[in-house]
């Protein structure tokens, strides 16, 4: 994964899976599904057989290279460290 030729595409692909899993679990809002999916990317990566470090790398890649350019309804100002959509408030874990 570290040497993947297209890490941005890989980050997008895993996050898309995590995003859709949020919808399956009952999240209706696209902004919430996007934010929660991004934060769930490290877990998705682990479930796919890779390491926590690789998961954090892909989540950070997604945050920097994809999420930063989204507009509503797929983004929210609450999707940030210690924001209302932060799954780990009070920690430095982001995304």
C-alpha positions as CSV (number, residue, x, y, z in Angstrom):
1,X,0.0,0.0,0.0
2,X,2.8,2.4,0.8
3,X,4.2,1.9,-2.6
4,X,0.9,2.0,-4.4
5,X,1.2,3.9,-7.6
6,X,-2.1,5.7,-7.0
7,X,-2.6,6.3,-3.3
8,X,-5.3,9.0,-3.9
9,X,-7.4,6.5,-5.9
10,X,-6.9,3.9,-3.2
11,X,-7.9,6.3,-0.4
12,X,-11.0,7.3,-2.4
13,X,-11.9,3.7,-3.0
14,X,-11.7,2.6,0.6
15,X,-13.5,5.7,1.9
16,X,-16.3,5.1,-0.7
17,X,-16.8,1.7,0.8
18,X,-16.7,3.1,4.4
19,X,-19.1,5.9,3.3
20,X,-21.7,3.5,1.9
21,X,-21.4,1.4,5.0
22,X,-22.5,4.4,7.0
23,X,-25.6,4.6,4.8
24,X,-26.3,0.9,5.4
25,X,-26.1,1.5,9.1
26,X,-28.8,4.1,8.9
27,X,-27.0,7.4,8.3
28,X,-29.0,9.4,5.8
29,X,-27.1,12.7,5.6
30,X,-24.4,12.7,2.9
31,X,-22.2,15.0,4.9
32,X,-22.4,12.8,8.0
33,X,-21.8,9.6,5.9
34,X,-18.8,11.3,4.3
35,X,-17.3,12.5,7.5
36,X,-18.0,9.2,9.4
37,X,-16.8,7.1,6.5
38,X,-13.6,9.1,6.3
39,X,-13.0,8.5,10.0
40,X,-14.0,4.8,9.6
41,X,-11.4,4.3,6.8
42,X,-8.6,3.1,9.2
43,X,-10.9,0.4,10.5
44,X,-12.0,-0.6,7.0
45,X,-8.4,-0.9,6.0
46,X,-7.7,-3.2,9.0
47,X,-10.7,-5.3,8.1
48,X,-9.3,-5.6,4.6
49,X,-6.1,-7.1,6.1
50,X,-3.8,-4.1,6.2
51,X,-2.3,-2.3,9.2
52,X,-3.5,0.6,11.4
53,X,-0.7,2.8,10.1
54,X,-1.8,2.2,6.5
55,X,-5.4,3.0,7.5
56,X,-4.4,6.3,9.1
57,X,-2.3,7.1,6.0
58,X,-5.2,6.5,3.6
59,X,-7.6,8.5,5.9
60,X,-5.2,11.4,6.0
61,X,-4.6,11.2,2.3
62,X,-8.4,11.3,1.7
63,X,-8.8,14.3,4.1
64,X,-6.1,16.3,2.3
65,X,-6.6,15.3,-1.3
66,X,-10.4,14.7,-1.5
67,X,-12.5,16.0,1.3
68,X,-10.9,19.5,1.2
69,X,-12.6,20.0,-2.2
70,X,-16.1,18.8,-1.4
71,X,-19.1,21.1,-1.2
72,X,-22.4,20.5,0.5
73,X,-24.2,18.2,0.7
74,X,-21.1,16.1,0.9
75,X,-19.2,18.3,3.3
76,X,-19.8,20.0,6.6
77,X,-18.0,22.6,8.7
78,X,-18.6,20.2,11.6
79,X,-16.4,17.6,10.0
80,X,-13.1,18.4,11.7
81,X,-11.0,17.6,14.8
82,X,-13.2,18.2,17.8
83,X,-16.1,19.2,15.6
84,X,-19.7,18.0,16.1
85,X,-19.1,15.1,13.7
86,X,-15.8,14.0,15.3
87,X,-16.1,10.3,16.3
88,X,-13.2,10.8,18.8
89,X,-13.8,14.2,20.4
90,X,-11.2,15.3,22.9
91,X,-8.4,13.3,21.2
92,X,-5.9,14.2,18.6
93,X,-7.0,11.4,16.3
94,X,-8.1,12.9,13.0
95,X,-9.5,11.8,10.7
